[in-house]
């Protein structure tokens, strides 16, 4: 008898939370309030089989640089119909106090496998990745409050957005002249981001919807290039 173990790493995003093969994560992002000692996120297993849960935080660059956050517990068993709370604690780091900082929080769920006589077994580990946004103490407002301050312009075959605010602003939708822009992500504070212009569009009115701290989609904002 042989047992084969495969690892499938995928990031799956849904509007009301993140679900992976029976494991439900209580949010699509985690906002770390710089004025508090820790931030927390729930993980629930509504399934009947146990899962091994592994958690860690990494930088957006994905290099060897260590993120200044620790997750506890970093490795634990989550039985069926049980829930646990992940606690994120800042562990040093010289982070700016006038704008947000972005990291990735990783949660890997590995289902328990049962060896069966004369049968091959495939175990699939699913890794989710959500935004961990550090918000310095005293930073006023929210991404939704600042969404109207974004500036838009055309740059070649790209639509470019400039963000003069101290917040990371994540997009759910961007349209130019009524046509949807594909593969939209976010724009960092004090930075610009570019996305491919829709086919057949050279400019015109711009509409955008941003995602709130709680993963909800806000109302449409409008502007022009």
C-alpha positions in Angstrom: 0.0 0.0 0.0 1.3 3.5 -0.9 0.1 6.8 0.4 0.7 9.9 -1.8 0.6 13.3 -0.2 0.0 16.3 -2.5 0.1 19.9 -1.7 -2.2 22.4 -3.5 -1.5 26.0 -2.6 -4.3 28.4 -3.6 -5.7 31.7 -2.4 -9.5 31.8 -2.5 -11.5 35.0 -1.7 -15.2 35.2 -1.0 -17.2 38.2 0.1 -18.3 36.8 3.5 -15.2 35.0 4.7 -12.8 32.5 3.4 -13.7 28.8 3.2 -11.2 26.0 2.4 -12.3 22.3 2.3 -14.4 22.6 5.4 -12.3 25.3 7.3 -13.9 28.7 7.5 -11.8 31.8 8.3 -13.6 34.7 9.9 -12.7 37.4 7.6 -11.1 38.4 4.2 -8.6 40.7 5.8 -7.3 41.6 9.3 -6.8 45.2 10.4 -4.2 45.5 13.1 -4.9 48.5 15.3 -1.5 50.0 16.3 -3.0 51.2 19.6 -3.7 47.6 20.7 -1.5 44.8 21.9 -2.9 42.2 19.5 -5.5 41.5 16.8 -7.5 38.3 16.4 -9.2 36.2 13.8 -11.4 33.1 14.1 -11.0 29.8 12.4 -13.8 27.2 12.4 -14.1 23.7 11.2 -17.7 22.8 10.5 -16.6 19.5 9.0 -16.5 16.1 10.7 -12.8 15.4 10.1 -10.0 17.1 12.0 -7.5 19.5 10.3 -4.0 20.5 11.0 -3.8 24.3 10.9 -0.5 26.1 10.2 -0.3 29.9 10.4 2.4 32.5 9.6 2.9 36.1 8.4 5.2 37.1 5.5 6.1 40.3 3.7 4.5 41.3 0.4 7.9 40.9 -1.3 8.0 37.2 -0.5 11.7 37.3 0.2 13.8 36.3 3.2 12.9 39.4 5.1 11.0 38.4 8.3 7.6 40.0 9.0 7.4 41.8 12.4 4.3 39.8 13.5 3.8 36.5 15.2 0.6 34.3 15.0 -0.4 32.1 18.0 -0.9 29.3 17.9 1.4 28.7 14.8 0.4 25.0 14.5 -2.6 23.2 16.0 -5.2 20.5 15.5 -8.7 21.7 14.8 -11.3 19.0 15.4 -14.6 18.8 13.6 -17.3 21.2 14.8 -14.7 23.2 16.7 -13.4 26.8 16.5 -10.2 28.5 17.5 -8.9 32.0 17.7 -5.7 33.1 16.0 -4.0 36.0 17.8 -1.6 38.2 15.9 1.0 40.1 18.0 3.5 42.6 16.8 7.1 41.5 17.3 9.2 44.6 16.8 9.8 46.2 13.4 10.3 49.9 12.5 6.9 50.6 10.9 5.8 54.0 9.7 3.4 55.9 11.9 1.9 58.1 9.2 0.5 55.4 6.9 -0.6 51.8 6.8 1.7 48.8 6.2 0.7 45.6 4.4 1.7 42.0 5.1 0.2 38.6 4.1 -1.2 36.3 6.7 -1.1 32.6 5.6 -3.4 29.9 6.9 -2.8 26.3 5.7 -5.4 23.6 6.4 -4.3 20.0 6.1 -7.1 17.4 6.4 -6.5 14.2 8.4 -5.9 11.2 6.2 -7.0 7.7 6.8 -4.9 4.9 5.3 -7.0 2.2 3.6 -5.8 -1.2 2.6 -4.7 -1.6 -1.0 -5.8 2.0 -1.8 -3.8 5.1 -2.8 -4.6 8.2 -0.7 -4.3 11.8 -1.9 -4.2 14.4 0.8 -4.6 18.0 -0.3 -3.4 21.0 1.8 -5.1 24.3 1.0 -3.3 27.5 1.8 -5.2 30.8 2.0 -3.6 34.2 2.1 -5.3 37.3 3.5 -4.2 40.9 3.9 -2.8 41.8 7.3 -2.9 45.6 7.4 -1.1 47.5 10.2 -2.9 50.7 11.0 -0.8 53.1 13.2 -2.4 54.5 16.3 -3.9 57.9 15.6 -4.5 57.5 11.9 -7.9 59.1 11.3 -10.5 57.9 8.8 -10.8 54.7 6.8 -10.2 53.6 3.2 -14.0 54.1 2.4 -13.7 57.7 3.7 -10.7 58.4 1.5 -11.9 56.7 -1.7 -13.0 59.9 -3.4 -9.5 61.3 -3.1 -8.0 58.9 -5.7 -6.7 60.5 -8.9 -7.1 58.8 -12.3 -5.2 59.2 -15.6 -4.4 57.2 -18.7 -0.8 56.1 -19.3 -0.5 54.4 -22.6 -2.8 51.4 -22.6 -3.0 51.5 -18.8 -5.4 53.2 -16.4 -3.3 54.7 -13.6 -4.6 55.5 -10.1 -2.7 57.7 -7.6 -3.4 57.3 -3.9 -2.5 60.5 -1.8 -4.1 58.9 1.3 -2.3 57.0 4.1 -4.5 53.9 3.5 -4.3 50.8 1.4 -7.3 51.0 -0.9 -8.5 47.6 -2.3 -10.7 47.6 -5.3 -13.7 45.3 -5.9 -14.4 46.9 -9.3 -13.1 49.6 -11.7 -14.9 50.7 -14.8 -13.7 53.1 -17.6 -16.5 54.4 -19.9 -18.8 51.8 -18.5 -16.5 48.9 -19.3 -14.9 46.8 -16.6 -11.2 46.8 -15.9 -9.9 43.2 -15.3 -7.6 41.9 -12.6 -7.9 44.9 -10.3 -6.1 44.7 -6.9 -5.2 47.6 -4.7 -3.2 50.8 -4.5 -0.7 51.5 -1.7 -0.7 54.7 0.3 1.2 57.5 -1.4 1.7 55.4 -4.5 0.3 54.6 -7.9 -1.1 51.4 -9.4 -1.8 50.6 -13.1 -4.3 48.2 -14.7 -4.9 47.3 -18.3 -7.4 49.6 -20.1 -10.5 47.8 -21.3 -10.4 46.9 -25.0 -11.8 49.7 -27.3 -11.6 52.3 -24.6 -9.3 55.4 -24.7 -10.7 57.4 -21.8 -13.8 58.8 -20.2 -15.5 58.5 -16.9 -14.1 56.2 -14.2 -16.1 54.3 -11.6 -14.7 52.3 -8.7 -15.9 50.4 -5.7 -13.6 49.7 -2.7 -13.6 47.0 -0.1 -14.1 48.0 3.5 -12.2 46.9 6.6 -14.9 44.2 7.1 -14.8 42.9 3.5 -18.0 44.6 2.4 -18.2 46.4 -0.9 -19.0 50.1 -0.7 -20.9 52.4 -3.1 -19.6 53.3 -6.5 -17.4 56.4 -6.7 -17.1 58.4 -9.9 -14.5 60.5 -11.6 -12.8 61.2 -14.9 -9.4 60.9 -16.6 
